[in-house]
Amino acid sequence: MQQRSQSPIPLKVLVGIATLLVPVLGTLCGSGSTAAAELQAGAATACITPPLGEPIVGGFHPFPAEHIHDDLHARCLVLDDGETQLAVVICDLLGIHRSVSDEARRLIASETGIPPQQVLIAATHTHSATTALGGTGDERFVPLLEELSDYQAFVARRIADGVRCAANLLRPAELAIGQVEAPEHVFNRRWFMRPGSMPENPFGSADDLVKMNPPRGSANLDRPAGPTDPTISFLAIREAEGRPLALLATYSLHYVGGVPRGHVSADYFGVVCRELERRVDREPSDPPFVAMLANGTSGDINNINFREPAPRRQPYEQMRLVAEDVAVKLAKTAGGLTYSRDWPLAARYQELRVAARHPTEREASWAEESLPAADTPDAAKTLSEIYAERVQALAHQPEMLDVPLQVLAIGSARIGTMPCEIFSEIGLDFRRRGGGQPSFLVSLAHGYLGYLPTPRQHDLGGYETWPGTNRLDRDASDRMLDALVEMASTLVPAADASSTSDKAP
Ligand SMILES: [Zn+2]
């Protein structure tokens, strides 16, 4: 296996700050602290709401933002065990370009001393945000941007400010890890259909064995093509004297939607946070409690119960229903946990060289014939024309891509990340193989490299596996998961921490 560890910031910057960071750099290669240290934590939010007029990019045809329904945030948590600091930042964005994460982590390292390898930055995948990916077309897939857009530079700056504010607020803290089940909101969105009912895909073929988002309540539905991951894993953090400080959760639900066209909204991720803040922090404290909801492994999961016809819902109604239930479950479970101050911290980061996907000869010649006329406006392109352009863009990908992978160890817990929309079965695998109590994945961290199906799901076809939606080799998920499992296994297990905390597996 060809792997390499690489810092995303220039070596001279690292060397420049190294003199300030001797104790921290001791953990760069992932050896956790063994001393029973006393935890400190701080949390803060930074507003990343874009100006109106920026393009909203959740669908095939971007359109300008016309209304701010609710502000977008970078929600930031800093943990410090006395030797090692970790930062986690969850951003209300569809995705975040690798270069934005690099720039934010460079700023964080120079301003707070937390090394880039110890900072996790991920997007929630709200579909009602403007783009921090880079343009609205395939510019987003340039591996490293030469220059950030104004909005990308703003997001990087705000992330770094949020982490700095969280670090300013560090104070003695206690932490507990919990898990709670919420199976009723997650549905696998890829379905086997009754014979003869598979519609043509944009490539003019009915070869797909599964259909993404089939018609609701259709008699042609056979069965879902994969599992769901119903488990919400979370860290709950409070001040040493008991006031709630932060809660960082992950749930494997793509997004909920129901947002009017042109609205900017953090989707249900924002509603869960506001609901938790209302429920957990009843008498708003200073500094305020910060809730954070990351996207788990939801590449093939959404909130649509395909067996039943769609109920009529007002805008934002469905996301409120889901979010209130998730917030209630989290608040209730967090209240019953046993908290401890002994949580050794560690991190590992590497860039795994993975083969990029390139079009087959057949795909390339289909694309050649199916391109739109040069003067076709974006909004008028058909799905086939959009995919013809995407297939052509795939041909220009480098042979190999450097895929950022990261594992954070927080006591007994292992949090792994990939820069993709990860299929739920990969998340379930990491729960089993990650070696933590618990182990769980966060999607869309440190970049965006498209959907990540397993090889088995590739063979079934469907939207997430189409060339252009998917940008990595067929076996990429196996290689990336193996690498994360190996990284997690090199982090020192924290038996003490797991024995002093009351887990609800
Ligand atoms: Zn998506």
Boltz pocket constraint, residues with backbone or C-beta under 6 A from the ligand:
constraints:
  - pocket:
      binder: B
      contacts: [[A, 125], [A, 254], [A, 421]]
      max_distance: 6.0
